[in-house]
Amino acid sequence: MFDYPGAFDPFASRLYPPQTVVSLVPSVTESLYELGLGARVLGVTDYCTRPAEQVQYQTRVGGTKNPDIAKIAALAPELVIVNVEENRRQDADALLAAGLNVWVTHPRTVRDAINLLWTIMSVFEAPERSERVRHLERMYDWVSSATRAKERKGRLPTVFAPIWLDPLMTFNGDTYMHDILHVCGALSSFADRERRYPLAADIGDAEAYAPDDPRAAGRDTRYPRIRLEEVEAAQPDIILLPDEPFRFDEQHRSMFESLNIPAARHGRIHLVDGSLLTWHGTRLAAALQELPVLLEVPHVDTLR
């Protein structure tokens, strides 16, 4: 967890179980509703779209990257939930400065995501949906066990999943997206690739700073910019093209189909719901059900 002085600590705070909350995290918003806590939600972001029927009438407080701090403060929620990946540090600081209780979440693995659901139920003292989370845990155990069995038999398929197009970007092994793919039966093609600085170095147009260069200190290296040539060199067995945060479509599928890679040769380039890769929380149930099917590659060692 990143260090946010003064932030709400769910394991140490004496805050009375909050009756009002603003969620600036779409996946958390969905989880609050699906855990029976929707009546406590005062406001959500413009990107909180699930569950659609329940959130359509919610008060909107701006985007995940540009929330209306004054509007949130005027709602006077007992708790505001943010996320390191979704929201900006300066907005969390501004909410804290406004005197609000701010819970900073940051699940990096599927296990973390399940633990966060248990913590939400504990913080809000709402155990009524505990069976929902237990079911998620059983799904997780089953799917991860199946993946371990495949690993013992041979190589897992590799998958490339971009998150942006211009520049082309993906993620490395220190992310939730990498872990959900691994749990569901595949290895990220760029798990070991770190973003290089300056950014021109990330696509080979400049010399990268040395690891001990102060200009690189503290920079996020988890989301590298890459070239199509790198994708081709990685030879992914599967490509998943999500519809968020960048909306990939059939036009982009055609671009990747032109590459000399196993995914193109064997028709394994799929347009997918991006929330399966990026939304933690109760959305995990859909991911654990749908991703293993997309990542199944029979006789993977013979398809190169």
N, C-alpha and C positions, 0 to 999 in steps of 0.2 A: 504494500500500500504506500502511496506517495504521502509525504509529510504535509499535512494541512493543519497548522497550529489552530487550535480552538474548534476543530471540526467535531461533529458528533461521533462518539465512540460507542457502538452498539453493545460492547462488552463491559463498559465501565460507567456509562451515563446513568444518572438517576432520573432522567426525563420520564415523566409519567407516560404510559402507553399513549402515543399520539393519536388524537382523534381527527386531526386535519393534516393533510400532506399535499405538497406540490411535487410532482415528478417531472424531472427534466430528462428522463431516460425512457425512450419508447418501450424497450423490453421490460423495464421495471413497471411502467404503467400497465402494460398487459398483465404482468404477473400479479400486481395488486388487485386488479379486478378478478382474475381467475382464482385468487386465494381468498375471495370473499371480502376484500377490503375496499372495494370501489366506492362505497358510501363515504369514505374518509378523504377521497381525493377532491381537492379544491381546484386544481389547475394542472394543465399538461402542456407540452410543446405542440407546435404545429405538425411535428413528425410523429406524434403519438396517434397512430391510426388503428390500433387494435386494443381491445375488441371493438369493432366498428360501431355496433349498435349502441354500446355504452358510452364511448368517448365522443360521439358526434355532437353532443350537447355540452361538453365540458368547456370551461373557461380556458382560453388559449393565452399563453404567456410568452409567445415568440418562438424562435427556433432554438435548437440545441446549442448553436454557437453564438446566438445573439438574443438571449432571453431578456425580457423587460423586467429589470431588477425592481423598479419602482412598483410595477403592477404586482409582482410577486409579494413584495413587502406589504402592499395594501391588503392583500388577501389574508395576511397574518397567519400563515400556516404554522403549526407546531413543529413541522419537520419539512425540509426540502431535500430531495434525493437527487444527487448528481453522480456522474461517472467520469473517470479519468479519460476514457477513450472518446466519449460523446461530447463532453462539455469542456469549456476553457477554464484554466486556473483563475484568470482574472475575474470571471463571473462568480466562481465559488468564493473568492476572497471578498467580492462586493456583497454577496449575500451574507457572509459572516459579519462584515462591517455593518450591515443593516440590522444586526442583532438576531438573525435567524439561526436556528439549529440546522446545520448542513451535514448530511451523511454522504461521504465520498466513497463510492463503491468502485471496485476494479477487479472483477473476476477474470483470471487469465487462463483458466482451465475449466473443463466441464465439471470437475469435482468442486472447484470454487463456486461455480454457478449454482450447483445444488445446495452447497453450504449457505450461499446468500439467501436462498429461498427459506431455509430453516431459520436463518437469522431474522429475516423479515417477519416471520410468524412469531418469533420470540419477542422482538421489539414491540410489535403491535398487540402482543398477547392474544393471538387469534389462531389457536391450534385446530380450528374446525376442518381445515382442508389438509391436514397432515397426511391423509391417505393419498392425496394427489402427489405430494412430494415423495412419499415412499414408492409410489408407482414409477415416478421418474428415476429413482435410485435403482429400482429393479430393472428398468429398461437399460439404464447405463451399465449396470453389472453384466447384463446379458450381451449387449452389443460389444462392450470392451472385451469380454471373454471370447466372443467369436473372433474378434480381431487378433487377440493373442494367439488363438489356435491357428489362424492363417499365417501369422508371422513364424510360428514354429515349423510350418510346412514349406515356407519359401518366402520370396520377396512380395511385399505389398505393392500394389500399383501406385504410381506417382501421379499427382494431380497439380495442375496449375490453375489458380483462381485469381484473376486480376481484381483490383478494387477501384481502379481508375484507368482512363484511356490516354489522356493527353496531359501529362506524361503517363505512359503505361506504368502502373504501380501494382505491387503485390505485398505480401506479408511474409515474415520469417517465423521461426519456430518459437519465438517468445510471445505468442499471441493466442487468444481464445480461438481464432479461426483455424490456426494450425492444429490445436488440440482436438477440436470437434472433428476435423477431417481424420486425424489419426485414430481417435476413438471409433469412428465409423468405418475404418478399414483402408485408409490410404495415407501416403506420405506426401507432404507438400514439396513440390519441386525446388522451392527456394528457401527451405527451412534454415539453411546455413548462410544465407545471403544477407548481409547487413547493408543498410543505407550508408553511402560514403559521402563525405563532405570535403570540399564544397559540393553542392548538388550537381554541378557539371561533371564531377568525378564519378557520380553514380551511373552515368551513361557513357563513361569512357572519354569524355571531352576535356578532362583536366586531370592533373595529378592529385590523388587523394591526400588529405592531411594524414600525418603519422598518428598512430594511436595515442601518443602522449602529447600531441599538439593541443594547446589550450583552446584553439578555435573549434575543436571537435568535442570538448568536454561538455558532458551533460546533454548532448544532442540525442534525440530519439532515432535509433537505428533500425527499428522493427519493420519499417515500410519502405523497402528499396524501390527506386525507379529502375526500370530495366528496358532493354531493347528487344524487339522481336527476334533478333539473332540469338539472344540469350535463351528465349523460350525454345527456339529450335534446337539449340545445343543441349538443353535440359531433357529433351525427348519425353515429355509427359505422356503417360498412358491415357489420361483423361483431362479435359478442360471443362471447368465450370464457369459460366459467365453469369454473374448475378445481376439483379435489377436494382441493386443499391450497394454502396452509395452512388456509383455510376450506373446508369441504366443501359446495360448491354442488350443488343437486339440481334435480329437475323443478319443484319448488315455486318455486324462485328463477328458473328459466327463464320460468315464467309471469309473474312480476313484471316481467321485462324485456320480455317480449312485449307487455305493455300500453303500452309507450312508443311514441311516434310517431317512429320512427327507421328508417332503411333496413334495419338488421339484423333488426328485427321484421317489417317488411313483406315481406321476401324470404326469410324462414325461415333466417336465418344466425345463429342463437343456438345455440351448441354446448356441451355438457358435455364437458370434456376431462380427460385425465390431467394433473394439475398438475405432475408431474415434467418434462413436456415443456417447461414454461416456466421452472422454477426450478432443476432439477438440471443442473449442468454435468458435465463429465467424460465418460465413455463413454456416458452416457445421451443425449448429444448426437446419437448416430447415429439414435435413434428420433425425436428432435425434427426433425432435418433431413429425415426421410422422411415424417413424418405432418403436420407443421404446414403445409408448402406446399400440401397438398391442402385443408386447412380454410380457408386464406387465399386460395384462388383465387376471384376474382370476375370473371366474364366481363363485358366492357363496363361497367366500374365507373363511368365518367362518365355513363352513361345511367340509372343506378339510383336516383338521388336523388329 
